[in-house]
Structures are given as C-alpha cells and as structure tokens.
C-alpha cells in the first residue's frame, strides 16, 4: 500500500502584505488569517492524514530557521532550503525526487503554504480521495475550487467527462488550463459552470510526476537527474542544490507540465479556499464593525467606513472621515492606500526599493 506524502511550497518574497511581510518574513510566516502563521496552519491541516515524518517543506534558504521555529514537528532535514528561487516547476520536481528517494511508491500532494482554508475536515476528505485516485491511476490529480465570484486574479481549469469516483467523490478529466482572465471571460466561466479555480494543488505518484517532467520539461528533469546522482555519490543536499539550481529554468509547474499533460484529472473541492492575496482579502475572514471596518490592534474610528486598519502593540491608528482605505503600521513603515488599489503594492515597493537604504524596509 502506497504512503501519502505532502510537499509544502513556502517560497515568496514578502511583498503582498507589506509592510508586515518582508523578504525575511513573507506571508506564510505571518498570522494573516487566524492566530497561527499560515504555514503552521497548513501543517496542522494535515494532522491525521499525513504524519510529520512524511511532510517536506521547500522554502528559501534564508527562511529555514524561521520555519523550523514555527513547525517544530517537522524533522529538520525535511525543511529544505532552495539556494535561489526557480518557481514552482523546479520545486515540484524537487519534491517528487525527495519523495521517490524516500519511497519509490510514494504519492505526494503539492500544496501552497499560505492559503486560507477553514474547513479542515472537508480539505482532508478531498485530499484523501485525491491520494487514493493518484495511487490507483496514472493521472496527475488536482483539486479545483468552484468559483465564488468571477475572479480575475486566479487561473482556471475546465473539467470534461467524468472518469470515475474516489472515496465516493466524482473525478473528471481536465480539458484545459487557462490563465487569469479578464472580467467578461471570468463571468462567462462562472455562467458555464464547468470551470474551476486552479489553486495549485497536485496529487500524484512521485514516479509518475518524474515521468511527466521527462516528457514535458526535459531540462528540469535532467537537472533533477544530476541532483539525484550527486546525492547518490555522497553529496549533501545543500551542496547538491547549490550546484544544480543555478542551471534550472525559472518557470511555473503549470506552464512547464500541467498545461501540456494529457493525463490530468480533477476533483471539485469539498472545502472553502482563499488565496488571501492582498490586504483587503482579510475582510472575508474577520468580523467587521457596523460600518464595515476591520481592525487589528489599537484603532480609533470616527465617521469612518469600510477601512482595513492594522497596527502593532503600543501604536494607535486613528481614522476620521475616511472610507475604503488600507492603513497598516509597523515600527519602521506605514502603508496607506485605497482598498481598490492594494493589488498595486508591488509597484509601490519598486519605488521604495529605489530609495537610499531601502534594504531596511524590504
């Protein structure tokens, strides 16, 4: 019987929730939603389904110690620091290699470290079905989320004919993946009903994933073969990664493999999901006051509506007569912007980066 493994991707540069998130403390190391860090919540969500000794966390080398601190149940040698960012294709291929070296029959689930999911039981129900299906078939199985609104910030996938059932849940062939649409296209996807949000969860036998990389991303597969040989020759994993990673192309797993593969299947999620991609998104996970304000910390409001205000201990934010703002205070930086423009934060950070001494703010 095959064992279930999880590979949690914990990359990120700390931009979307600046100024709380920084390069040294990205989103997954913050309690954006709930009391625990996002990555600690992700690990906890696997309790009872995947034991800690079968969980790998792939992160930036500079974040390894911080993740060890918030996820002490994960063996330290399974928190793997990538020497440089090479996007999700390299990380997915590395996860498949690590699992296959541990267990040639292992089935891995590739998961993001920073999604908000409140229904842990529904999550495990969906993942259990996906594991069982991937173990018994040669498919790369994904879990798609039924769109709650016509989102333009997510990719989508289109499901086709029903292929079978796993754990009593139907699964379908994936006809195609599509990139982030414009609003009119997203509205059409919602109306047609056979499109799901592509949330980047992939469940597959490790050996099958390696085969997919050899077929569709041979350069990355060759890099993993080199890595495998170095490890067999006695290199440490950090040394082997340092030698191989600079040679790898930087590309997402969607572009490199998923959009090309014909053997992709999907379950519709039996749980809630939110990428929580920018400050206004926390409104969906908090209790607002009568005027629609969501606050954390010491905040005073008068004639203020629809604002998001976040501050740390010992500092007061006071808002008077303003609407629909994001105001976030940290000891060394303060953000003020309209909620409607929070998605432009990366552009603002380019301006911040151009200032003398900007490293202390990033």
VODREN-347571 format. One record per atom (N, C-alpha, C): x, y, z. Coordinates in steps of 0.001 Angstrom, whole numbers, padded with zeros to 6 digits, always signed. Example, Ala and Ser with C-alpha at 12.3 -4.5 7.8 and 13.67 -1.06 7.14 Angstrom:
2
+013190-005690+007800 +012300-004500+007800 +013200-003300+007800 +012850-002250+007080 +013670-001060+007140 +012900+000030+007870 
//
This chain:
362
+000843-001204+000000 +000000+000000+000000 +000875+001251+000000 +000586+002162-000902 +001401+003370-001013 +001151+004301+000166 +002172+005059+000517 +002073+006033+001592 +001819+007426+001026 +001155+008245+001835 +000867+009622+001445 +001938+010563+001977 +002407+011450+001099 +003384+012463+001459 +002824+013835+001085 +003336+014858+001709 +002981+016225+001345 +004251+017016+001107 +004231+017837+000069 +005324+018764-000235 +004724+020162-000194 +005100+020916+000811 +004540+022254+001012 +005500+023284+000447 +005016+024077-000473 +005838+025116-001092 +005717+026400-000286 +006836+026817+000260 +006860+028007+001115 +007893+028994+000585 +007722+029378-000662 +008577+030414-001234 +007998+031777-000898 +008190+032722-001742 +007608+034047-001528 +008636+035052-001044 +008393+036315-001413 +009360+037372-001118 +008809+038430-000170 +007614+038219+000357 +007117+039153+001355 +006631+040467+000802 +005963+040461-000352 +005522+041710-000973 +004046+042012-000762 +003206+041001-000808 +001764+041262-000910 +001156+041809+000373 +001830+041573+001511 +001308+042083+002775 +002317+043019+003458 +003074+043722+002632 +003958+044756+003140 +003091+045854+003790 +003531+046495+004870 +004854+046397+005486 +004991+045330+006559 +003921+044566+006877 +004125+043467+007827 +004997+042381+007224 +004749+042009+005981 +005576+040995+005344 +006815+041657+004752 +007924+040966+004865 +009201+041444+004348 +009918+040265+003695 +011017+040535+003036 +011770+039449+002417 +012195+038404+003448 +012488+038845+004655 +012888+037918+005710 +011692+037322+006449 +010495+037849+006196 +009301+037370+006895 +008106+037458+005953 +008045+036557+004976 +006963+036608+003995 +005628+036166+004567 +004627+036209+003711 +003243+035966+004132 +003063+034680+004917 +003696+033588+004501 +003442+032317+005161 +004008+032272+006575 +004845+033231+006943 +005375+033303+008294 +004628+034317+009149 +003460+034745+008676 +002631+035700+009406 +001255+035085+009690 +000584+035516+010752 -000796+035073+011023 -001791+035968+010291 -001753+035936+008965 -002619+036807+008166 -004086+036519+008471 -004428+035245+008551 -005782+034813+008913 -005644+033841+010085 -006268+034124+011205 -006156+033263+012377 -005004+033674+013273 -004753+032852+014287 -003746+033162+015289 -002384+032568+014973 -002343+031475+014206 -001080+030848+013840 -000561+031409+012524 +000734+031217+012269 +001267+031553+010961 +000565+030702+009906 +000561+031190+008684 -000140+030472+007619 +000477+029086+007385 +001800+028986+007471 +002408+027681+007228 +002126+026715+008368 +002078+027211+009602 +001729+026334+010721 +000301+025815+010563 -000595+026655+010055 -001962+026206+009796 -001990+025128+008711 -001153+025301+007692 -001109+024324+006603 -000653+022965+007115 +000370+022958+007952 +000855+021705+008532 -000205+021089+009439 -000824+021907+010270 -001843+021397+011197 -003020+020788+010453 -003334+021324+009284 -004464+020841+008488 -004251+019407+008005 -003011+018952+008008 -002681+017596+007556 -002690+016579+008684 -002916+017031+009911 -002867+016139+011073 -003853+014984+010926 -003346+013779+011087 -004185+012595+010977 -004257+012034+009572 -003796+012799+008595 -003806+012335+007205 -002391+012053+006708 -001473+012955+006997 -000073+012789+006616 +000779+013031+007863 +001525+012053+008326 +002333+012246+009531 +003492+013213+009264 +003977+013881+010290 +005055+014866+010098 +006279+014301+009392 +006608+013049+009658 +007802+012476+009029 +007618+012226+007534 +006403+012475+007019 +006151+012342+005580 +005781+013690+004949 +006158+014762+005620 +005926+016110+005112 +007270+016776+004822 +007411+017304+003618 +008573+018102+003244 +008116+019553+003061 +008924+020486+003517 +008663+021903+003284 +009817+022455+002466 +009503+023012+001306 +010507+023613+000435 +010393+025127+000550 +011498+025764+000883 +011464+027197+001157 +012753+027844+000678 +012844+029155+000836 +014093+029856+000553 +015094+029529+001654 +016342+029414+001301 +017357+029020+002275 +017349+029925+003503 +017097+031234+003304 +017147+032167+004424 +015956+032039+005368 +014937+031252+004994 +013753+031098+005842 +013710+029765+006584 +014709+028929+006404 +014683+027589+007003 +014558+027672+008517 +015372+028484+009161 +015355+028560+010625 +014013+029062+011139 +013437+030046+010450 +012146+030588+010880 +011051+029542+010764 +011086+028737+009714 +010075+027692+009552 +010280+026583+010570 +011520+026252+010870 +011776+025267+011917 +011178+025725+013244 +011232+027029+013498 +010725+027560+014759 +009212+027446+014871 +008489+027636+013765 +007021+027614+013822 +006442+026247+013469 +007269+025349+012931 +006826+023992+012592 +007778+022970+013216 +007887+022962+014545 +008880+022096+015186 +008604+020615+015020 +007373+020254+014649 +007045+018838+014490 +007633+018234+013214 +008034+019080+012261 +008601+018581+011007 +010091+018310+011206 +010586+017110+010870 +012024+016843+011006 +012854+017896+010284 +013923+018327+010926 +014686+019459+010386 +015251+019179+008999 +015599+017916+008724 +016169+017632+007402 +015111+017603+006311 +013827+017742+006701 +012754+017791+005700 +012262+019218+005462 +012911+020194+006068 +012698+021599+005736 +013876+022003+004868 +013634+022064+003583 +014699+022144+002589 +014796+023567+002052 +015984+024140+002121 +016198+025499+001637 +016711+025516+000210 +015936+026094-000689 +016399+026280-002067 +017397+027434-002088 +018519+027282-002764 +019526+028345-002765 +019103+029589-003519 +018110+029440-004391 +017563+030582-005139 +016181+030189-005630 +015341+031184-005904 +014008+030896-006386 +014016+030464-007840 +013397+029342-008134 +013274+028873-009519 +011821+028537-009852 +010876+029117-009107 +009447+028975-009353 +008982+027549-009040 +007723+027286-009344 +007086+026072-008830 +007425+024803-009606 +007909+024924-010848 +008271+023706-011576 +009465+023035-010920 +010510+023791-010656 +011692+023214-010005 +011342+022672-008627 +010547+023420-007864 +010176+022975-006519 +009347+021694-006582 +008417+021612-007531 +007596+020407-007664 +008452+019201-008047 +009371+019407-008983 +010256+018319-009398 +011153+017880-008249 +011639+018844-007467 +012455+018502-006307 +011639+017720-005291 +010403+018127-005052 +009549+017393-004125 +009342+015960-004564 +009097+015763-005880 +008913+014399-006397 +010178+013572-006200 +011336+014178-006431 +012601+013465-006257 +012812+013054-004798 +012566+013982-003881 +012772+013679-002462 +011843+012562-001983 +010591+012601-002442 +009651+011557-002050 +010041+010223-002667 +010372+010218-003945 +010724+008962-004612 +011979+008333-004006 +012947+009158-003617 +014144+008623-002973 +013798+007988-001617 +012835+008557-000933 +012398+008008+000347 +011528+006768+000140 +010647+006828-000866 +009627+005786-001034 +009250+005718-002515 +009786+004756-003259 +009516+004672-004698 +008041+004576-005055 +007207+004128-004121 +005774+004013-004384 +004981+005183-003789 +005669+006156-003229 +005003+007237-002523 +004140+008122-003413 +003049+008636-002843 +002158+009585-003515 +002303+010921-002803 +002597+011976-003560 +002782+013272-002937 +001672+014244-003321 +001367+015117-002392 +000478+016245-002659 +001314+017509-002586 +001307+018280-003654 +001988+019573-003687 +000991+020622-003220 +001337+021321-002156 +000420+022274-001531 +001116+023606-001318 +000344+024682-001376 +000873+026006-001042 +000870+026189+000465 +001801+026998+000958 +001950+027195+002400 +001040+028266+002956 +000378+029031+002090 -000227+030274+002579 -001690+030466+002196 -002408+029383+001901 -003834+029508+001593 -004653+029475+002873 -005775+030173+002862 -006710+030141+003995 -007783+029100+003706 -007862+028087+004565 -008866+027032+004457 -009403+026811+005865 -010685+027036+006059 -011272+026893+007387 -011846+025491+007622 -012325+024844+006569 -012956+023534+006699 -011896+022438+006560 -011196+022145+007661 -010133+021140+007611 -010678+019750+007312 -011880+019448+007814 -012467+018129+007545 -012763+017962+006062 -013328+018992+005448 -013589+018937+004016 -012307+018857+003212 -011278+019568+003647 -009981+019515+002986 -009429+018094+003019 -009468+017466+004185 -008944+016104+004280 -009779+015123+003463 -011079+015336+003415 -011946+014466+002607 -011532+014531+001144 -011327+015738+000628 -010926+015913-000768 -009542+015341-001018 -008610+015611-000106 -007241+015144-000301 -007160+013625-000208 -007939+013042+000682 -007950+011575+000809 -008428+010936-000507 -009448+011513-001112 -009940+010994-002391 -008889+011146-003482 -008199+012276-003481 -007176+012510-004498 -005995+011560-004324 -005573+011343-003085 -004484+010392-002831 -004856+009000-003347 -006063+008546-003012 -006479+007202-003414 -006525+007077-004930 -007026+008112-005601 -007128+008073-007059 -005755+008092-007709 -004848+008941-007204 -003499+009013-007769 -002727+007713-007541 -002991+007052-006415 -002299+005801-006114 -002717+004682-007061 -003959+004742-007521 -004526+003650-008313 -004542+003927-009809 -004146+005123-010224 -004212+005507-011632 -002957+006270-012026 -002764+006413-013323 -001588+007125-013824 -001880+008599-014080 -002817+009154-013348 -003186+010547-013527 -002453+011452-012535 -002216+012678-012986 -001885+013761-012073 -003222+014336-011638 -003502+014263-010369 -004803+014681-009851 -004672+016074-009251 -005605+016928-009564 -005642+018253-008960 -006992+018441-008274 -007049+019438-007429 -008297+019800-006751 -008643+021220-007172 -009787+021385-007802 -010229+022705-008235 -011337+023225-007343 -011389+024517-007193 -012377+025142-006315 -013463+025804-007160 -014712+025502-006825 -015829+026128-007535 -015776+027637-007326 -015784+028426-008394 -015646+029878-008236 -016794+030476-007429 -016431+031307-006472 -017430+032005-005661 -017827+033331-006296 -017003+033816-007202 -017248+035083-007898 -016339+035091-009132 -016567+035981-010089 -015755+035983-011317 -014374+036589-011089 -013502+035831-010461 -012166+036316-010106 -011295+036469-011342 -010590+037571-011392 -009636+037810-012484 -008196+037587-012023 -008005+037275-010753 -006659+037088-010219 -006235+035646-010109 -007095+034715-010502 -006775+033290-010426 -006785+032674-011815 -005973+031612-011994 -006107+030790-013178 -007284+029839-013008 -007745+029282-014113 -008887+028369-014093 -008509+027078-014809 -009298+026034-014578 -009216+024826-015382 -010635+024438-015778 -010738+023786-016918 -012042+023339-017401 -012122+021827-017275 -013156+021352-016623 -013314+019917-016462 -014150+019346-017604 -013833+018096-017960 -014556+017420-019025 -015374+016263-018490 -015247+015104-019140 -016114+013981-018782 -015706+013369-017441 -016681+012773-016802 -016419+012066-015548 -015621+010805-015845 -014573+010581-015058 -013710+009423-015265 -013914+008333-014228 -014464+008690-013081 -014646+007688-012050 -014992+008328-010722 -014835+007559-009664 -015074+008057-008319 -013943+007619-007409 -013598+008462-006479 -012605+008149-005465 -013155+008502-004102 -013180+007532-003201 -013748+007777-001877 -015174+008322-001968 -015907+007865-002992 -017290+008292-003154 -017475+009644-003811 -016377+010244-004291 -016460+011559-004941 -016086+011439-006413 -016821+012111-007307 -016513+012004-008733 -015243+012760-009098 -014535+012222-010076 -013403+012957-010624 -013508+012999-012139 -012934+014042-012718 -013165+014385-014117 -011835+014620-014829 -011869+014437-016132 -010710+014798-016941 -010581+016320-016992 -009373+016826-016947 -009131+018254-017162 -008924+018470-018661 -009796+019294-019248 -009728+019559-020684 -008635+020578-020990 -008549+021604-020151 -007517+022619-020378 -007346+023475-019130 -006163+024078-019037 -005888+025118-018055 -005926+026458-018778 -006435+027474-018118 -006457+028810-018718 -005887+029806-017722 -005239+030822-018242 -004596+031819-017394 -005630+032797-016842 -005153+033726-016038 -006044+034702-015416 -006836+035451-016484 -008166+035408-016421 -008998+036010-017476 -009336+037467-017178 -009868+038153-018178 -010457+039463-017898 -011837+039241-017276 -012470+040315-016851 -013717+040178-016106 -014814+039519-016940 -014947+039913-018194 -016004+039341-019039 -015816+037831-019207 -014565+037415-019387 -014285+035995-019544 -014548+035248-018243 -014157+035845-017126 -014406+035211-015825 -015898+035063-015566 -016674+036047-015959 -018129+035959-015802 -018701+034834-016663 -018148+034668-017852 -018597+033579-018730 -018236+032222-018124 -017028+032110-017567 -016634+030860-016926 -017607+030514-015803 -017981+031512-015035 -018881+031291-013912 -020242+030815-014409 -020719+031426-015498 -022031+031079-016035 -022037+029675-016644 -020946+029281-017283 -020896+027975-017936 -020852+026830-016925 -020230+027046-015794 -020302+026083-014706 -019308+024945-014719 -018523+024791-015786 -017567+023685-015813 -016128+024159-015638 -015972+025391-015182 -014646+025929-014885 -014457+026008-013373 -013268+025661-012930 -012906+025706-011520 -011649+026551-011358 -011513+027169-010196 -010254+027853-009910 -009127+026829-009802 -008030+027112-010462 -006815+026303-010335 -006041+026814-009128 -006053+026043-008033 -005462+026528-006789 -004097+025902-006505 -003538+025231-007502 -002163+024760-007380 -001956+023576-006466 -002976+022737-006290 -002821+021501-005513 -002725+020342-006503 -001614+019612-006452 -001405+018500-007370 -001026+017257-006575 -001723+016150-006856 -001510+014911-006128 -001165+013832-007161 -000043+013149-006957 +000455+012246-007995 +001484+011306-007385 +001581+010101-007945 +002684+009230-007556 +003997+009891-007962 +004977+009843-007082 +006239+010539-007338 +006862+010092-008662 +006844+008787-008907 +007433+008275-010146 +006681+008791-011372 +005358+008917-011289 +004582+009444-012412 +004890+010922-012654 +005107+011669-011574 +005437+013090-011727 +006790+013230-012413 +007737+012406-012027 +009042+012453-012682 +008911+012119-014167 +008062+011159-014502 +007823+010843-015913 +007252+012038-016661 +006313+012750-016033 +005716+013934-016662 +006761+015006-016918 +007686+015177-015996 +008748+016157-016216 +009677+015725-017344 +009982+014447-017418 +010827+013981-018526 +010161+014220-019873 +008832+014066-019928 +008109+014256-021179 +007954+015722-021552 +007621+016568-020583 +007191+017928-020877 +008175+019019-020454 +009077+018695-019549 +010074+019680-019099 +011413+018962-018953 +011967+018490-020081 +013166+017632-020004 +014381+018324-019389 +014490+019635-019528 +015644+020321-018949 +015594+020261-017419 +014406+020443-016866 +014268+020347-015409 +014477+018899-014965 +013947+017957-015728 +014151+016542-015398 +015632+016194-015406 +016374+016750-016362 +017815+016490-016420 +018521+017062-015193 +018071+018237-014753 +018636+018815-013543 +018376+017941-012328 +017180+017383-012243 +016855+016503-011121 +017663+015202-011188 +017914+014716-012401 +018745+013517-012548 +020167+013804-012056 +020680+014973-012397 +022000+015389-011913 +022007+015454-010387 +020956+016044-009820 +020840+016148-008369 +020810+014760-007729 +020037+013873-008321 +019916+012505-007815 +021283+011818-007808 +022032+011982-008887 +023345+011350-008994 +024317+011921-007972 +024244+013218-007754 +025126+013844-006752 +024816+013312-005355 +023537+013162-005048 +023162+012616-003743 +023608+011167-003605 +023479+010396-004679 +023935+009001-004653 +025447+008905-004454 +026163+009936-004942 +027621+009944-004814 +028089+010441-003451 +027138+010863-002604 +027502+011262-001251 +027467+012741-000973 +027079+013565-001953 +026948+014999-001698 +025833+015244-000682 +025984+016276+000118 +024870+016693+000963 +023821+017358+000092 +022583+017385+000577 +021522+018017-000204 +021811+019506-000442 +022235+020279+000565 +022543+021697+000283 +023621+021868-000780 +024667+021047-000739 +025725+021166-001744 +025213+020791-003128 +024408+019741-003199 +023866+019320-004491 +022931+020378-005063 +022093+020962-004212 +021193+022026-004668 +021970+023239-005144 +023033+023597-004423 +023832+024756-004812 +024463+024561-006185 +024798+023322-006522 +025398+023042-007823 +024374+023009-008948 +023186+022480-008652 +022200+022224-009713 +021251+023395-009924 +020793+024048-008864 +019729+025043-009005 +020060+026185-009961 +021290+026688-010005 +021561+027765-010971 +021365+027357-012419 +021343+026056-012694 +021188+025591-014078 +019731+025423-014481 +018814+025561-013537 +017407+025282-013808 +016681+026512-014340 +015770+026287-015272 +014950+027372-015803 +013921+027780-014756 +013600+029052-014736 +012598+029564-013807 +011250+029588-014515 +010360+028680-014115 +009070+028539-014787 +008090+027877-013822 +006817+028179-013971 +005805+027574-013106 +005520+026152-013563 +005039+025336-012645 +004688+023959-012978 +003498+023923-013926 +002632+024933-013862 +001505+024988-014799 +002010+025078-016233 +002909+026032-016480 +003448+026195-017836 +004304+025000-018253 +005125+024523-017315 +006098+023500-017671 +005466+022142-017913 +004448+021791-017112 +003913+020432-017166 +002400+020382-017322 +001680+021042-016421 +000243+020814-016321 -000507+021174-017600 -000143+022276-018245 -000854+022694-019449 -000549+021786-020641 +000503+020982-020533 +000883+020096-021631 +000421+018662-021427 +000246+018266-020204 -000047+016856-019896 -001480+016499-020268 -001654+015302-020793 -002996+014825-021156 -003637+014018-020035 -002853+013608-019067 -003353+012722-018001 -003573+013493-016707 -004380+014556-016782 -004680+015366-015603 -006158+015212-015277 -006454+014962-014028 -007834+014800-013567 -008082+015752-012407 -009366+016013-012121 -009694+016988-011086 -010866+016516-010235 -010761+016747-008955 -011875+016690-008018 -012304+018120-007717 -013610+018329-007575 -014057+019631-007073 -013886+019649-005561 -013329+020716-005051 -013037+020810-003623 -014299+020714-002788 -014162+020007-001671 -015258+019924-000703 -014962+020835+000484 -014259+021944+000220 -013849+022847+001288 -013755+024272+000742 -013710+025224+001656 -013518+026621+001285 -012038+026862+000989 -011744+027882+000223 -010353+028193-000116 -010249+029668-000450 -009183+030287-000002 -008925+031686-000331 -007421+031883-000372 -006928+032431-001457 -005512+032728-001594 -005081+033856-000662 -006022+034683-000229 -005752+035847+000628 -004569+036622+000040 -004778+037136-001151 -003673+037683-001910 -003293+039118-001629 -004100+039857-000872 -003790+041259-000608 -004554+041681+000640 -004194+042835+001194 -004776+043264+002464 -006307+043263+002483 -007008+043759+001472 -008482+043762+001558 -009095+042372+001710 -008347+041321+001343 -008897+039966+001427 -009139+039522+002856 -008471+040138+003835 -008688+039698+005213 -010104+040012+005687 -010786+040905+004980 -012172+041238+005330 -013048+039991+005268 -012722+039072+004348 -013519+037852+004195 -013337+036884+005364 -012370+037152+006215 -012061+036223+007299 -012093+036903+008666 -012773+038034+008754 -012819+038787+010002 -014232+039305+010227 -014509+039697+011442 -015796+040299+011785 -015651+041816+011713 -016386+042421+010803 -016329+043875+010645 -017277+044548+011632 -017017+045826+011907 -017947+046578+012747 -019154+047008+011917 -020063+047754+012528 -021315+048138+011864 -021071+048988+010627 -019921+049651+010569 -019601+050493+009418 -018692+049784+008417 -018479+048478+008625 -017690+047706+007668 -016193+047802+007849 -015731+048337+008978 -014300+048417+009237 -013787+047122+009853 -012608+046697+009416 -011919+045553+010009 -010621+046074+010610 -010420+045821+011894 -009256+046376+012581 -008527+045311+013369 -007219+045530+013547 -006390+044723+014432 -005517+045680+015226 -005450+045482+016511 -004663+046371+017341 -005475+047568+017795 -004795+048594+018297 -005452+049786+018819 -005833+050723+017679 -007121+050788+017401 -007627+051617+016308 -008810+052427+016829 -008803+053732+016591 -009916+054615+016944 -010553+055118+015657 -011875+055060+015584 -012598+055404+014363 -013697+056411+014670 -013839+057381+013777 -014973+058304+013863 -015411+058633+012438 -016677+058333+012144 -017211+058590+010816 -016307+057966+009749 -015898+056734+009991 -015019+056012+009069 -015722+054724+008654 -015636+054391+007354 -016390+053258+006828 -015553+052417+005867 -015690+051106+006010 -015112+050176+005032 -013605+050126+005011 -012949+050474+006116 -011494+050510+006142 -010898+049229+006712 -009653+048963+006350 -008836+047927+006968 -007696+048635+007680 -007592+048457+008986 -006555+049119+009777 -005868+048094+010659 -004551+048006+010545 -003764+047008+011269 -002568+047698+011904 -002389+047502+013197 -001264+048115+013884 -000734+047167+014950 +000490+047421+015403 +001098+046599+016434 +000913+047195+017812 +001419+046475+018775 +001274+046887+020168 +001962+048233+020410 +001261+049113+021132 +001860+050382+021525 +001701+051505+020532 +000970+051287+019452 +000769+052350+018463 -000709+052430+018108 -001261+053604+018140 -002669+053843+017822 -002822+054333+016396 -003764+053752+015667 -004212+054309+014381 -005558+054984+014631 -005693+056226+014219 -006948+056969+014361 -007413+057413+012985 -008644+057052+012633 -009192+057368+011319 -010429+058242+011479 -010444+059339+010746 -011542+060300+010822 -012059+060609+009423 -013338+060303+009185 -013996+060724+007954 -013427+060127+006687 -012873+058924+006764 -012293+058305+005568 -013015+056993+005274 -012938+056582+004011 -013614+055367+003576 -012690+054518+002727 -012854+053204+002868 -012249+052226+001966 -010737+052393+001827 -010081+052587+002965 -008626+052667+002985 -008027+051405+003598 -006787+051122+003233 -005940+050169+003943 -004878+050988+004665 -004800+050833+005981 -003780+051510+006781 -003094+050449+007635 -001801+050240+007392 -001047+049223+008110 +000204+049870+008676 +000371+049767+009999 +001516+050379+010663 +002434+049310+011239 +003733+049466+011032 +004762+048685+011706 +005760+049681+012293 +006674+049239+013139 +007588+050200+013760 +008410+051041+012798 +008673+050523+011593 +009536+051295+010687 +008883+051674+009368 +007620+051335+009166 +006974+051676+007898 +005463+051692+008077 +004801+052567+007318 +003345+052678+007346 +002822+052702+005922 +001811+051909+005663 +001154+051879+004355 -000216+052521+004456 -000524+053422+003501 -001868+053983+003350 -002211+053924+001876 -003318+053259+001555 -003733+053205+000157 -005217+052905+000078 -005867+053251-001036 -007256+052821-001224 -007334+051300-001332 -008370+050718-000775 -008534+049274-000888 -008532+048828-002347 -009092+049645-003208 -009225+049283-004616 -007883+049219-005342 -006811+049750-004722 -005512+049756-005391 -004472+048920-004650 -004927+048117-003698 -003976+047319-002923 -003211+046330-003783 -003781+045927-004917 -003099+044972-005790 -001890+045589-006481 -001732+046920-006366 -000591+047598-006983 +000591+047725-006032 +000562+047002-004943 +001586+047152-003918 +002989+046875-004452 +003121+045915-005350 +004442+045615-005901 +005028+046813-006635 +004184+047593-007292 +004675+048790-007973 +005194+049808-006959 +004477+049952-005845 +004933+050861-004797 +006275+050399-004235 +006437+049095-004060 +007675+048588-003486 +008867+048793-004416 +008612+048898-005702 +009700+049254-006620 +010211+050665-006333 +009280+051553-005983 +009667+052914-005613 +010425+052907-004286 +009918+052119-003331 +010602+052002-002042 +012019+051462-002244 +012161+050460-003101 +013466+049834-003335 +014480+050805-003923 +013995+051863-004597 +014898+052833-005214 +015414+053869-004224 +014867+053902-003020 +015301+054881-002028 +016614+054442-001382 +017497+055385-001043 +018746+055026-000357 +018453+054285+000955 +019179+053237+001196 +018993+052461+002421 +017725+051668+002460 +017155+051349+001302 +015836+050709+001241 +015821+049294+001818 +016983+048653+001947 +017004+047257+002411 +016326+047100+003759 +016373+048143+004595 +015789+048021+005918 +014267+048013+005881 +013674+048411+004769 +012215+048448+004653 +011651+047273+003866 +012521+046476+003247 +012049+045435+002322 +012230+044040+002915 
//
